[in-house]
Amino acid sequence: MNNPKLLSLNSTTSLISRFTRGFIQALIRINKQRPVTSSSPREMYIRHRRIKSAADKSMALAVRSRRNWSRAVLARFRKKRRRHVLVRRITTCAMKKRGLENKKSGHKEASHGQANELRRLVPGGEAMDLCSLLEETAHYLKCLNTQVQVMRCVADSYSTI
Amino acid sequence: MSSRRSRQQNVSRITDDQIIELVSKLRQLLPEIRSRRSDKVSASKVLQETCNYIRNLHREVDDLSERLSELLATIDVDSPEAAIIRSLIT
């Protein structure tokens, strides 16, 4: 009865449901905050940024704290709310310095150059060792894919109304 | 935390095999490399393709957000919500 393939399908489906529910609720909230005269480019840009933040945040919330990258995204949003931009910059520099000192493993020198780029792209990547980084990247890719597919579905549905 | 202790012990013992296994797992997720039937894709190529793929996905999220912001300006969001959630989950 507990077929592993069925279980993984269920986990992806529940990820999609959690993300979609949160994202649509955020869209409704964003739309309610829309001022009456809402067609200026600045308004559009603000809404664009809010929708993008809502999408990233909804996906991180759907994953909860089970992954390093989702924890990093949620921490980023908490810090943004407190508006400590300077603190975030200093913390990131300190973490980068710490990460360089901790790179004891000398093999795969070529991968380290590429891995630095990957560390910048995956949330929380700077503080991870190479193995965790690769695992987190795999999960992050899966969730990003899901996020794009759901957003495309929502946009297509709205554009046919 | 015992996991942290064991991770520190394992830092010098991360084997090449572990990395190869994780890199091949990543390879399965990438659309372009999956179609090529060669076994000799280097690790750095996989990492490079992964970075490109993540950047592409970020750009798609950005474009979709912009599209959604334009759509939201023209319609009322409340009514289609139930229909969309129903169609995505069933």
gemmi code that builds the backbone of each chain (N, CA, C; Angstrom):
import gemmi

chains = {
    "A": [
        ("MET", (0.845, -1.198, 0.000), (0.000, 0.000, 0.000), (0.882, 1.250, 0.000)),
        ("ASN", (1.948, 1.239, 0.807), (2.787, 2.434, 0.867), (3.851, 2.362, -0.209)),
        ("ASN", (3.447, 2.482, -1.439), (4.355, 2.489, -2.573), (5.224, 3.756, -2.502)),
        ("PRO", (6.558, 3.602, -2.568), (7.418, 4.801, -2.442), (7.150, 5.828, -3.525)),
        ("LYS", (6.845, 5.358, -4.750), (6.589, 6.316, -5.817), (5.329, 7.113, -5.507)),
        ("LEU", (4.336, 6.413, -4.939), (3.089, 7.088, -4.598), (3.337, 8.110, -3.510)),
        ("LEU", (4.226, 7.762, -2.540), (4.513, 8.684, -1.447), (5.163, 9.950, -1.976)),
        ("SER", (6.136, 9.767, -2.909), (6.821, 10.966, -3.408), (5.851, 11.804, -4.217)),
        ("LEU", (4.930, 11.141, -4.940), (3.937, 11.889, -5.700), (3.066, 12.693, -4.740)),
        ("ASN", (2.697, 12.052, -3.603), (1.872, 12.763, -2.634), (2.601, 13.963, -2.075)),
        ("SER", (3.940, 13.820, -1.833), (4.647, 14.945, -1.223), (4.731, 16.097, -2.217)),
        ("THR", (4.932, 15.780, -3.522), (4.982, 16.859, -4.504), (3.613, 17.518, -4.630)),
        ("THR", (2.552, 16.693, -4.632), (1.214, 17.253, -4.751), (0.920, 18.164, -3.568)),
        ("SER", (1.302, 17.718, -2.347), (0.991, 18.562, -1.205), (1.844, 19.827, -1.238)),
        ("LEU", (3.063, 19.728, -1.799), (3.878, 20.939, -1.945), (3.178, 21.920, -2.870)),
        ("ILE", (2.640, 21.376, -3.993), (1.934, 22.245, -4.940), (0.733, 22.895, -4.268)),
        ("SER", (-0.055, 22.093, -3.499), (-1.259, 22.670, -2.858), (-0.869, 23.751, -1.867)),
        ("ARG", (0.150, 23.462, -1.024), (0.518, 24.443, -0.003), (0.991, 25.729, -0.669)),
        ("PHE", (1.832, 25.576, -1.694), (2.356, 26.761, -2.361), (1.232, 27.541, -3.018)),
        ("THR", (0.350, 26.835, -3.764), (-0.699, 27.524, -4.501), (-1.630, 28.275, -3.557)),
        ("ARG", (-2.017, 27.606, -2.455), (-2.918, 28.262, -1.511), (-2.291, 29.551, -0.984)),
        ("GLY", (-1.042, 29.455, -0.506), (-0.370, 30.626, 0.053), (-0.196, 31.728, -0.976)),
        ("PHE", (0.191, 31.334, -2.199), (0.460, 32.313, -3.235), (-0.805, 33.047, -3.643)),
        ("ILE", (-1.915, 32.310, -3.818), (-3.166, 32.956, -4.232), (-3.669, 33.884, -3.131)),
        ("GLN", (-3.540, 33.448, -1.867), (-3.952, 34.335, -0.776), (-3.136, 35.613, -0.791)),
        ("ALA", (-1.813, 35.476, -1.061), (-0.963, 36.669, -1.125), (-1.392, 37.573, -2.277)),
        ("LEU", (-1.758, 36.962, -3.419), (-2.194, 37.764, -4.567), (-3.450, 38.555, -4.214)),
        ("ILE", (-4.368, 37.911, -3.486), (-5.589, 38.610, -3.093), (-5.249, 39.785, -2.188)),
        ("ARG", (-4.322, 39.546, -1.238), (-3.912, 40.628, -0.327), (-3.291, 41.770, -1.115)),
        ("ILE", (-2.398, 41.438, -2.058), (-1.715, 42.479, -2.837), (-2.733, 43.269, -3.645)),
        ("ASN", (-3.727, 42.550, -4.197), (-4.701, 43.239, -5.006), (-5.562, 44.173, -4.167)),
        ("LYS", (-5.839, 43.752, -2.906), (-6.670, 44.606, -2.046), (-5.936, 45.906, -1.725)),
        ("GLN", (-4.575, 45.847, -1.656), (-3.820, 47.051, -1.318), (-3.679, 47.975, -2.510)),
        ("ARG", (-4.199, 47.565, -3.636), (-4.037, 48.361, -4.847), (-4.770, 49.687, -4.689)),
        ("PRO", (-4.101, 50.835, -4.933), (-4.817, 52.105, -4.892), (-5.743, 52.249, -6.090)),
        ("VAL", (-6.661, 53.215, -6.012), (-7.681, 53.345, -7.061), (-7.033, 53.692, -8.401)),
        ("THR", (-6.113, 54.675, -8.364), (-5.413, 55.036, -9.605), (-4.152, 54.201, -9.696)),
        ("SER", (-4.259, 53.035, -10.321), (-3.186, 52.056, -10.156), (-2.415, 51.762, -11.421)),
        ("SER", (-2.504, 52.611, -12.437), (-1.842, 52.205, -13.673), (-0.489, 52.849, -13.883)),
        ("SER", (0.032, 53.592, -12.885), (1.325, 54.225, -13.115), (2.409, 53.150, -13.143)),
        ("PRO", (3.495, 53.390, -13.893), (4.569, 52.394, -13.978), (5.155, 52.080, -12.610)),
        ("ARG", (5.209, 53.102, -11.744), (5.791, 52.857, -10.425), (4.923, 51.874, -9.638)),
        ("GLU", (3.562, 52.066, -9.746), (2.658, 51.138, -9.059), (2.839, 49.719, -9.576)),
        ("MET", (2.961, 49.613, -10.905), (3.134, 48.297, -11.514), (4.422, 47.663, -11.012)),
        ("TYR", (5.481, 48.473, -10.927), (6.762, 47.918, -10.500), (6.683, 47.440, -9.050)),
        ("ILE", (6.021, 48.260, -8.208), (5.881, 47.869, -6.801), (5.112, 46.557, -6.701)),
        ("ARG", (4.024, 46.449, -7.503), (3.226, 45.225, -7.444), (4.034, 44.039, -7.951)),
        ("HIS", (4.823, 44.279, -8.995), (5.674, 43.225, -9.541), (6.624, 42.686, -8.472)),
        ("ARG", (7.276, 43.630, -7.729), (8.208, 43.183, -6.692), (7.466, 42.427, -5.604)),
        ("ARG", (6.248, 42.921, -5.260), (5.494, 42.258, -4.192), (5.088, 40.859, -4.613)),
        ("ILE", (4.683, 40.694, -5.861), (4.261, 39.375, -6.328), (5.452, 38.426, -6.325)),
        ("LYS", (6.609, 38.923, -6.774), (7.792, 38.050, -6.797), (8.175, 37.636, -5.370)),
        ("SER", (8.147, 38.602, -4.433), (8.450, 38.256, -3.040), (7.441, 37.256, -2.511)),
        ("ALA", (6.153, 37.472, -2.857), (5.108, 36.567, -2.370), (5.346, 35.158, -2.894)),
        ("ALA", (5.762, 35.046, -4.163), (6.008, 33.720, -4.729), (7.161, 33.028, -4.007)),
        ("ASP", (8.289, 33.745, -3.832), (9.443, 33.137, -3.159), (9.089, 32.775, -1.721)),
        ("LYS", (8.372, 33.686, -1.052), (8.055, 33.436, 0.347), (7.081, 32.265, 0.473)),
        ("SER", (6.078, 32.214, -0.433), (5.109, 31.113, -0.352), (5.783, 29.773, -0.555)),
        ("MET", (6.768, 29.726, -1.450), (7.442, 28.452, -1.675), (8.266, 28.070, -0.455)),
        ("ALA", (8.968, 29.064, 0.129), (9.758, 28.758, 1.330), (8.844, 28.311, 2.465)),
        ("LEU", (7.659, 28.939, 2.581), (6.719, 28.539, 3.631), (6.173, 27.147, 3.370)),
        ("ALA", (5.967, 26.810, 2.085), (5.443, 25.487, 1.768), (6.456, 24.407, 2.138)),
        ("VAL", (7.743, 24.707, 1.984), (8.791, 23.750, 2.355), (9.032, 23.783, 3.863)),
        ("ARG", (8.636, 24.851, 4.510), (8.850, 25.112, 5.928), (10.348, 25.131, 6.222)),
        ("SER", (10.748, 24.637, 7.435), (12.158, 24.756, 7.803), (12.925, 23.476, 7.528)),
        ("ARG", (12.369, 22.627, 6.641), (12.997, 21.321, 6.457), (14.314, 21.401, 5.695)),
        ("ARG", (14.557, 22.534, 5.019), (15.758, 22.644, 4.199), (16.536, 23.893, 4.560)),
        ("ASN", (17.864, 23.846, 4.356), (18.683, 25.023, 4.636), (18.243, 26.201, 3.790)),
        ("TRP", (17.951, 25.943, 2.500), (17.659, 27.072, 1.615), (16.357, 27.749, 2.006)),
        ("SER", (15.338, 26.966, 2.418), (14.075, 27.594, 2.802), (14.243, 28.378, 4.103)),
        ("ARG", (15.069, 27.840, 5.009), (15.330, 28.597, 6.240), (16.010, 29.914, 5.909)),
        ("ALA", (16.968, 29.873, 4.954), (17.683, 31.105, 4.582), (16.727, 32.117, 3.967)),
        ("VAL", (15.801, 31.655, 3.119), (14.846, 32.575, 2.478), (13.950, 33.201, 3.534)),
        ("LEU", (13.438, 32.388, 4.476), (12.551, 32.927, 5.507), (13.304, 33.899, 6.406)),
        ("ALA", (14.576, 33.592, 6.711), (15.371, 34.511, 7.534), (15.564, 35.831, 6.804)),
        ("ARG", (15.795, 35.746, 5.476), (15.961, 36.951, 4.684), (14.712, 37.821, 4.766)),
        ("PHE", (13.527, 37.209, 4.712), (12.294, 37.989, 4.764), (12.095, 38.588, 6.147)),
        ("ARG", (12.465, 37.840, 7.203), (12.328, 38.400, 8.547), (13.241, 39.606, 8.701)),
        ("LYS", (14.490, 39.495, 8.161), (15.430, 40.617, 8.300), (14.937, 41.803, 7.494)),
        ("LYS", (14.358, 41.523, 6.303), (13.875, 42.613, 5.470), (12.805, 43.393, 6.211)),
        ("ARG", (11.955, 42.636, 6.945), (10.886, 43.317, 7.659), (11.461, 44.251, 8.708)),
        ("ARG", (12.612, 43.827, 9.336), (13.206, 44.689, 10.352), (14.040, 45.806, 9.724)),
        ("ARG", (14.229, 45.755, 8.382), (14.927, 46.816, 7.662), (16.370, 47.010, 8.118)),
        ("HIS", (17.035, 45.930, 8.534), (18.445, 46.068, 8.905), (19.316, 45.700, 7.718)),
        ("VAL", (19.278, 46.539, 6.702), (20.007, 46.203, 5.476), (21.499, 46.166, 5.727)),
        ("LEU", (22.005, 47.135, 6.510), (23.446, 47.194, 6.765), (23.897, 45.938, 7.511)),
        ("VAL", (23.102, 45.525, 8.489), (23.456, 44.319, 9.249), (23.541, 43.118, 8.337)),
        ("ARG", (22.574, 43.013, 7.357), (22.587, 41.874, 6.447), (23.862, 41.849, 5.627)),
        ("ARG", (24.317, 43.069, 5.158), (25.520, 43.101, 4.315), (26.728, 42.641, 5.113)),
        ("ILE", (26.841, 43.141, 6.380), (28.005, 42.780, 7.189), (27.992, 41.287, 7.471)),
        ("THR", (26.779, 40.736, 7.788), (26.688, 39.312, 8.091), (27.106, 38.485, 6.892)),
        ("THR", (26.656, 38.908, 5.682), (27.006, 38.131, 4.496), (28.507, 38.133, 4.269)),
        ("CYS", (29.168, 39.322, 4.451), (30.620, 39.373, 4.275), (31.314, 38.473, 5.277)),
        ("ALA", (30.865, 38.511, 6.539), (31.502, 37.687, 7.567), (31.313, 36.218, 7.253)),
        ("MET", (30.115, 35.851, 6.767), (29.873, 34.449, 6.450), (30.734, 34.015, 5.285)),
        ("LYS", (30.921, 34.923, 4.299), (31.760, 34.566, 3.148), (33.177, 34.309, 3.621)),
        ("LYS", (33.690, 35.202, 4.522), (35.064, 35.039, 5.006), (35.197, 33.714, 5.744)),
        ("ARG", (34.177, 33.409, 6.596), (34.211, 32.174, 7.354), (34.187, 30.983, 6.417)),
        ("GLY", (33.385, 31.104, 5.347), (33.276, 29.983, 4.414), (34.604, 29.703, 3.735)),
        ("LEU", (35.368, 30.758, 3.378), (36.653, 30.546, 2.716), (37.630, 29.874, 3.667)),
        ("GLU", (37.593, 30.267, 4.978), (38.539, 29.656, 5.911), (38.230, 28.197, 6.127)),
        ("ASN", (36.947, 27.813, 6.041), (36.579, 26.443, 6.362), (36.783, 25.486, 5.216)),
        ("LYS", (37.226, 25.966, 4.053), (37.341, 25.049, 2.914), (38.609, 24.222, 3.062)),
        ("LYS", (38.527, 23.179, 3.921), (39.715, 22.356, 4.124), (39.851, 21.333, 3.020)),
        ("SER", (38.719, 20.834, 2.489), (38.794, 19.770, 1.490), (39.446, 20.314, 0.233)),
        ("GLY", (40.560, 19.708, -0.165), (41.329, 20.265, -1.267), (40.991, 19.669, -2.608)),
        ("HIS", (40.230, 18.534, -2.631), (40.014, 17.921, -3.935), (38.929, 18.664, -4.702)),
        ("LYS", (38.806, 18.307, -5.979), (37.825, 18.935, -6.863), (38.037, 20.452, -6.898)),
        ("GLU", (39.240, 20.862, -7.230), (39.547, 22.296, -7.249), (38.689, 23.007, -8.274)),
        ("ALA", (38.508, 22.371, -9.455), (37.723, 23.026, -10.500), (36.299, 23.224, -10.030)),
        ("SER", (35.730, 22.233, -9.327), (34.349, 22.352, -8.871), (34.197, 23.507, -7.897)),
        ("HIS", (35.246, 23.803, -7.129), (35.111, 24.879, -6.161), (34.871, 26.205, -6.848)),
        ("GLY", (35.535, 26.434, -7.998), (35.296, 27.675, -8.714), (33.846, 27.793, -9.144)),
        ("GLN", (33.312, 26.678, -9.698), (31.917, 26.684, -10.127), (31.002, 26.724, -8.919)),
        ("ALA", (31.442, 26.042, -7.828), (30.580, 25.956, -6.656), (30.353, 27.338, -6.061)),
        ("ASN", (31.346, 28.237, -6.202), (31.155, 29.584, -5.659), (29.986, 30.280, -6.316)),
        ("GLU", (29.878, 30.105, -7.645), (28.759, 30.698, -8.376), (27.453, 30.100, -7.880)),
        ("LEU", (27.449, 28.774, -7.669), (26.252, 28.093, -7.195), (25.885, 28.568, -5.791)),
        ("ARG", (26.911, 28.803, -4.963), (26.638, 29.273, -3.601), (25.903, 30.596, -3.613)),
        ("ARG", (26.225, 31.442, -4.633), (25.549, 32.737, -4.687), (24.100, 32.578, -5.111)),
        ("LEU", (23.829, 31.547, -5.942), (22.488, 31.407, -6.497), (21.522, 30.709, -5.547)),
        ("VAL", (22.022, 29.733, -4.785), (21.146, 28.995, -3.865), (21.105, 29.744, -2.538)),
        ("PRO", (19.911, 30.009, -2.003), (19.823, 30.754, -0.745), (20.528, 30.003, 0.375)),
        ("GLY", (21.339, 30.729, 1.152), (22.053, 30.088, 2.249), (23.246, 29.286, 1.790)),
        ("GLY", (23.596, 29.379, 0.505), (24.650, 28.530, -0.027), (26.024, 28.838, 0.521)),
        ("GLU", (26.228, 30.116, 0.936), (27.574, 30.486, 1.371), (28.023, 29.713, 2.592)),
        ("ALA", (27.069, 29.314, 3.444), (27.449, 28.703, 4.715), (27.481, 27.192, 4.656)),
        ("MET", (27.310, 26.586, 3.477), (27.209, 25.122, 3.412), (28.490, 24.497, 2.893)),
        ("ASP", (28.726, 23.250, 3.305), (29.821, 22.501, 2.681), (29.345, 21.961, 1.344)),
        ("LEU", (30.258, 21.445, 0.555), (29.949, 21.105, -0.835), (28.853, 20.053, -0.940)),
        ("CYS", (28.912, 19.025, -0.092), (27.894, 17.962, -0.156), (26.504, 18.505, 0.112)),
        ("SER", (26.367, 19.278, 1.204), (25.049, 19.846, 1.515), (24.602, 20.765, 0.404)),
        ("LEU", (25.566, 21.534, -0.164), (25.204, 22.461, -1.236), (24.586, 21.712, -2.398)),
        ("LEU", (25.186, 20.577, -2.786), (24.654, 19.821, -3.922), (23.272, 19.253, -3.607)),
        ("GLU", (23.079, 18.755, -2.377), (21.767, 18.225, -2.016), (20.713, 19.322, -2.009)),
        ("GLU", (21.078, 20.466, -1.379), (20.124, 21.563, -1.316), (19.789, 22.059, -2.718)),
        ("THR", (20.794, 22.078, -3.602), (20.550, 22.546, -4.967), (19.526, 21.675, -5.653)),
        ("ALA", (19.626, 20.357, -5.467), (18.674, 19.455, -6.114), (17.255, 19.762, -5.653)),
        ("HIS", (17.083, 19.944, -4.336), (15.737, 20.209, -3.835), (15.268, 21.590, -4.276)),
        ("TYR", (16.194, 22.553, -4.266), (15.853, 23.926, -4.662), (15.404, 23.957, -6.120)),
        ("LEU", (16.093, 23.186, -6.989), (15.713, 23.117, -8.392), (14.295, 22.586, -8.544)),
        ("LYS", (13.994, 21.508, -7.784), (12.664, 20.916, -7.886), (11.602, 21.937, -7.490)),
        ("CYS", (11.868, 22.665, -6.386), (10.853, 23.623, -5.912), (10.731, 24.817, -6.856)),
        ("LEU", (11.852, 25.293, -7.393), (11.799, 26.409, -8.342), (10.970, 26.033, -9.557)),
        ("ASN", (11.180, 24.803, -10.052), (10.411, 24.293, -11.181), (8.924, 24.322, -10.883)),
        ("THR", (8.576, 23.797, -9.682), (7.181, 23.779, -9.271), (6.629, 25.196, -9.227)),
        ("GLN", (7.422, 26.116, -8.644), (6.973, 27.495, -8.514), (6.665, 28.088, -9.887)),
        ("VAL", (7.582, 27.865, -10.849), (7.378, 28.418, -12.190), (6.141, 27.827, -12.839)),
        ("GLN", (5.948, 26.497, -12.703), (4.783, 25.870, -13.336), (3.486, 26.395, -12.754)),
        ("VAL", (3.433, 26.540, -11.418), (2.191, 27.026, -10.807), (1.930, 28.467, -11.221)),
        ("MET", (2.983, 29.300, -11.204), (2.787, 30.701, -11.573), (2.299, 30.812, -13.016)),
        ("ARG", (2.872, 29.947, -13.891), (2.451, 29.982, -15.288), (0.978, 29.597, -15.404)),
        ("CYS", (0.573, 28.552, -14.634), (-0.829, 28.123, -14.617), (-1.735, 29.249, -14.184)),
        ("VAL", (-1.334, 29.929, -13.085), (-2.177, 31.016, -12.558), (-2.280, 32.130, -13.569)),
        ("ALA", (-1.148, 32.516, -14.192), (-1.171, 33.595, -15.172), (-2.023, 33.221, -16.368)),
        ("ASP", (-1.905, 31.970, -16.830), (-2.718, 31.540, -17.973), (-4.201, 31.580, -17.631)),
        ("SER", (-4.546, 31.124, -16.394), (-5.956, 31.132, -16.007), (-6.500, 32.553, -15.971)),
        ("TYR", (-5.711, 33.478, -15.392), (-6.190, 34.855, -15.307), (-6.299, 35.502, -16.672)),
        ("SER", (-5.435, 35.107, -17.606), (-5.470, 35.800, -18.885), (-6.586, 35.300, -19.780)),
        ("THR", (-7.240, 34.185, -19.398), (-8.349, 33.725, -20.213), (-9.693, 34.157, -19.656)),
        ("ILE", (-9.668, 34.951, -18.576), (-10.939, 35.372, -17.980), (-11.440, 36.609, -18.712)),
    ],
    "B": [
        ("MET", (25.581, 19.225, 19.177), (24.750, 18.448, 18.237), (25.631, 17.403, 17.586)),
        ("SER", (25.201, 16.156, 17.682), (26.070, 15.085, 17.205), (26.257, 15.177, 15.699)),
        ("SER", (25.246, 15.696, 14.998), (25.391, 15.761, 13.550), (26.500, 16.732, 13.170)),
        ("ARG", (26.600, 17.838, 13.961), (27.652, 18.812, 13.645), (29.020, 18.184, 13.892)),
        ("ARG", (29.122, 17.398, 15.029), (30.410, 16.778, 15.336), (30.808, 15.815, 14.216)),
        ("SER", (29.833, 15.011, 13.783), (30.189, 14.026, 12.757), (30.500, 14.737, 11.449)),
        ("ARG", (29.824, 15.919, 11.191), (30.135, 16.635, 9.962), (31.555, 17.156, 9.994)),
        ("GLN", (32.000, 17.648, 11.221), (33.376, 18.139, 11.302), (34.352, 16.997, 11.101)),
        ("GLN", (34.004, 15.794, 11.636), (34.913, 14.671, 11.425), (34.974, 14.315, 9.961)),
        ("ASN", (33.823, 14.488, 9.247), (33.770, 14.025, 7.870), (34.280, 15.046, 6.875)),
        ("VAL", (34.588, 16.295, 7.334), (34.997, 17.326, 6.375), (36.183, 16.845, 5.573)),
        ("SER", (37.185, 16.219, 6.256), (38.335, 15.763, 5.494), (38.042, 14.453, 4.797)),
        ("ARG", (36.845, 13.829, 5.077), (36.583, 12.516, 4.515), (35.441, 12.560, 3.504)),
        ("ILE", (35.066, 13.755, 2.992), (34.080, 13.775, 1.923), (34.716, 13.118, 0.729)),
        ("THR", (34.196, 11.948, 0.356), (34.862, 11.193, -0.696), (34.459, 11.709, -2.060)),
        ("ASP", (35.312, 11.389, -3.032), (34.984, 11.717, -4.417), (33.716, 10.997, -4.841)),
        ("ASP", (33.522, 9.777, -4.332), (32.339, 9.006, -4.715), (31.059, 9.718, -4.302)),
        ("GLN", (31.076, 10.274, -3.081), (29.885, 10.990, -2.631), (29.565, 12.142, -3.558)),
        ("ILE", (30.634, 12.880, -3.911), (30.418, 14.052, -4.767), (29.932, 13.614, -6.136)),
        ("ILE", (30.527, 12.522, -6.665), (30.111, 12.046, -7.980), (28.641, 11.659, -7.953)),
        ("GLU", (28.242, 10.990, -6.845), (26.844, 10.547, -6.760), (25.897, 11.734, -6.732)),
        ("LEU", (26.256, 12.766, -5.925), (25.384, 13.929, -5.843), (25.333, 14.668, -7.171)),
        ("VAL", (26.497, 14.752, -7.850), (26.528, 15.458, -9.127), (25.675, 14.730, -10.156)),
        ("SER", (25.717, 13.382, -10.124), (24.903, 12.655, -11.097), (23.422, 12.809, -10.782)),
        ("LYS", (23.110, 12.930, -9.471), (21.707, 13.152, -9.117), (21.241, 14.503, -9.657)),
        ("LEU", (22.120, 15.515, -9.558), (21.799, 16.831, -10.094), (21.586, 16.752, -11.594)),
        ("ARG", (22.445, 15.958, -12.242), (22.394, 15.851, -13.686), (21.016, 15.385, -14.146)),
        ("GLN", (20.410, 14.481, -13.344), (19.102, 13.952, -13.738), (18.053, 15.050, -13.791)),
        ("LEU", (18.277, 16.129, -13.008), (17.258, 17.166, -12.938), (17.380, 18.179, -14.056)),
        ("LEU", (18.535, 18.215, -14.730), (18.738, 19.245, -15.732), (18.143, 18.799, -17.053)),
        ("PRO", (17.392, 19.659, -17.711), (16.705, 19.233, -18.943), (17.637, 18.922, -20.100)),
        ("GLU", (18.730, 19.752, -20.290), (19.515, 19.538, -21.513), (20.385, 18.301, -21.405)),
        ("ILE", (21.069, 18.176, -20.242), (22.048, 17.090, -20.139), (21.357, 15.735, -20.131)),
        ("ARG", (20.099, 15.722, -19.614), (19.405, 14.443, -19.509), (19.217, 13.820, -20.884)),
        ("SER", (19.046, 14.675, -21.916), (18.769, 14.112, -23.231), (20.038, 13.576, -23.893)),
        ("ARG", (21.198, 14.077, -23.477), (22.448, 13.565, -24.044), (22.827, 12.268, -23.346)),
        ("ARG", (23.089, 11.219, -24.156), (23.290, 9.913, -23.531), (24.761, 9.637, -23.231)),
        ("SER", (25.521, 10.649, -22.876), (26.929, 10.385, -22.583), (27.127, 10.306, -21.075)),
        ("ASP", (28.037, 9.419, -20.675), (28.311, 9.287, -19.247), (29.437, 10.194, -18.810)),
        ("LYS", (30.087, 10.827, -19.799), (31.324, 11.517, -19.451), (31.092, 13.012, -19.311)),
        ("VAL", (29.975, 13.415, -18.695), (29.782, 14.834, -18.460), (30.550, 15.197, -17.203)),
        ("SER", (31.406, 16.200, -17.309), (32.265, 16.525, -16.171), (31.459, 17.220, -15.087)),
        ("ALA", (31.995, 17.176, -13.860), (31.293, 17.778, -12.724), (31.150, 19.278, -12.921)),
        ("SER", (32.208, 19.903, -13.446), (32.129, 21.361, -13.575), (31.092, 21.749, -14.625)),
        ("LYS", (30.920, 20.879, -15.662), (29.891, 21.169, -16.662), (28.502, 21.097, -16.033)),
        ("VAL", (28.320, 20.059, -15.178), (27.020, 19.922, -14.514), (26.745, 21.138, -13.648)),
        ("LEU", (27.757, 21.579, -12.883), (27.569, 22.746, -12.020), (27.259, 23.984, -12.852)),
        ("GLN", (27.967, 24.096, -13.988), (27.723, 25.259, -14.835), (26.298, 25.244, -15.378)),
        ("GLU", (25.871, 24.054, -15.868), (24.506, 23.951, -16.385), (23.494, 24.233, -15.293)),
        ("THR", (23.797, 23.771, -14.059), (22.882, 24.026, -12.947), (22.754, 25.521, -12.692)),
        ("CYS", (23.897, 26.230, -12.685), (23.846, 27.675, -12.458), (23.009, 28.345, -13.541)),
        ("ASN", (23.251, 27.946, -14.803), (22.476, 28.546, -15.896), (20.996, 28.275, -15.727)),
        ("TYR", (20.671, 27.012, -15.345), (19.267, 26.641, -15.196), (18.610, 27.449, -14.077)),
        ("ILE", (19.324, 27.610, -12.941), (18.751, 28.379, -11.838), (18.532, 29.827, -12.262)),
        ("ARG", (19.525, 30.378, -12.994), (19.354, 31.760, -13.452), (18.155, 31.886, -14.385)),
        ("ASN", (17.978, 30.884, -15.276), (16.822, 30.912, -16.173), (15.517, 30.870, -15.394)),
        ("LEU", (15.462, 30.000, -14.382), (14.238, 29.889, -13.595), (13.962, 31.194, -12.846)),
        ("HIS", (15.009, 31.832, -12.311), (14.815, 33.115, -11.632), (14.235, 34.136, -12.602)),
        ("ARG", (14.763, 34.126, -13.837), (14.273, 35.075, -14.820), (12.820, 34.791, -15.173)),
        ("GLU", (12.474, 33.500, -15.247), (11.079, 33.160, -15.554), (10.152, 33.620, -14.446)),
        ("VAL", (10.580, 33.438, -13.183), (9.764, 33.911, -12.061), (9.561, 35.411, -12.173)),
        ("ASP", (10.620, 36.125, -12.518), (10.534, 37.565, -12.666), (9.529, 37.945, -13.759)),
        ("ASP", (9.645, 37.288, -14.932), (8.733, 37.597, -16.035), (7.299, 37.275, -15.674)),
        ("LEU", (7.108, 36.121, -15.010), (5.747, 35.737, -14.638), (5.176, 36.710, -13.606)),
        ("SER", (6.021, 37.193, -12.687), (5.527, 38.169, -11.711), (5.082, 39.432, -12.419)),
        ("GLU", (5.863, 39.842, -13.422), (5.493, 41.060, -14.139), (4.170, 40.847, -14.871)),
        ("ARG", (4.036, 39.674, -15.512), (2.810, 39.375, -16.244), (1.618, 39.368, -15.296)),
        ("LEU", (1.818, 38.753, -14.105), (0.735, 38.688, -13.136), (0.373, 40.074, -12.632)),
        ("SER", (1.372, 40.969, -12.460), (1.051, 42.294, -11.957), (0.213, 43.053, -12.982)),
        ("GLU", (0.507, 42.834, -14.282), (-0.323, 43.484, -15.297), (-1.726, 42.911, -15.321)),
        ("LEU", (-1.827, 41.573, -15.133), (-3.146, 40.943, -15.151), (-3.986, 41.381, -13.959)),
        ("LEU", (-3.323, 41.465, -12.790), (-4.069, 41.839, -11.589), (-4.679, 43.222, -11.732)),
        ("ALA", (-4.002, 44.089, -12.508), (-4.508, 45.442, -12.665), (-5.845, 45.453, -13.384)),
        ("THR", (-6.136, 44.394, -14.143), (-7.323, 44.460, -14.984), (-8.485, 43.615, -14.498)),
        ("ILE", (-8.214, 42.690, -13.534), (-9.329, 41.824, -13.148), (-9.483, 41.794, -11.630)),
        ("ASP", (-10.572, 41.206, -11.211), (-10.819, 40.998, -9.797), (-10.356, 39.597, -9.414)),
        ("VAL", (-9.520, 39.511, -8.356), (-8.865, 38.236, -8.058), (-9.771, 37.266, -7.312)),
        ("ASP", (-10.751, 37.792, -6.575), (-11.464, 36.915, -5.646), (-12.203, 35.789, -6.332)),
        ("SER", (-12.906, 36.063, -7.414), (-13.788, 35.023, -7.953), (-13.073, 33.823, -8.567)),
        ("PRO", (-11.997, 33.984, -9.342), (-11.437, 32.774, -9.960), (-10.626, 31.905, -9.007)),
        ("GLU", (-10.459, 32.367, -7.778), (-9.533, 31.646, -6.898), (-9.944, 30.195, -6.713)),
        ("ALA", (-11.204, 29.993, -6.393), (-11.645, 28.623, -6.109), (-11.467, 27.734, -7.333)),
        ("ALA", (-11.776, 28.279, -8.508), (-11.665, 27.474, -9.720), (-10.219, 27.067, -9.979)),
        ("ILE", (-9.295, 28.004, -9.753), (-7.883, 27.710, -10.026), (-7.364, 26.653, -9.067)),
        ("ILE", (-7.649, 26.847, -7.790), (-7.136, 25.881, -6.815), (-7.713, 24.508, -7.113)),
        ("ARG", (-8.999, 24.467, -7.429), (-9.620, 23.189, -7.749), (-8.938, 22.553, -8.946)),
        ("SER", (-8.663, 23.335, -9.998), (-8.106, 22.731, -11.211), (-6.672, 22.278, -10.988)),
        ("LEU", (-5.948, 22.930, -10.095), (-4.549, 22.549, -9.892), (-4.419, 21.322, -9.004)),
        ("ILE", (-5.378, 21.165, -8.055), (-5.190, 20.103, -7.080), (-5.841, 18.799, -7.545)),
        ("THR", (-6.945, 18.858, -8.253), (-7.599, 17.612, -8.676), (-6.837, 16.976, -9.831)),
    ],
}
model = gemmi.Model(1)
for chain_id, residues in chains.items():
    chain = gemmi.Chain(chain_id)
    for i, (resn, *xyz) in enumerate(residues, 1):
        res = gemmi.Residue()
        res.name, res.seqid = resn, gemmi.SeqId(i, " ")
        for name, pos in zip(("N", "CA", "C"), xyz):
            atom = gemmi.Atom()
            atom.name, atom.element = name, gemmi.Element(name[0])
            atom.pos, atom.b_iso = gemmi.Position(*pos), 0.0
            res.add_atom(atom)
        chain.add_residue(res)
    model.add_chain(chain)
structure = gemmi.Structure()
structure.add_model(model)
structure.setup_entities()
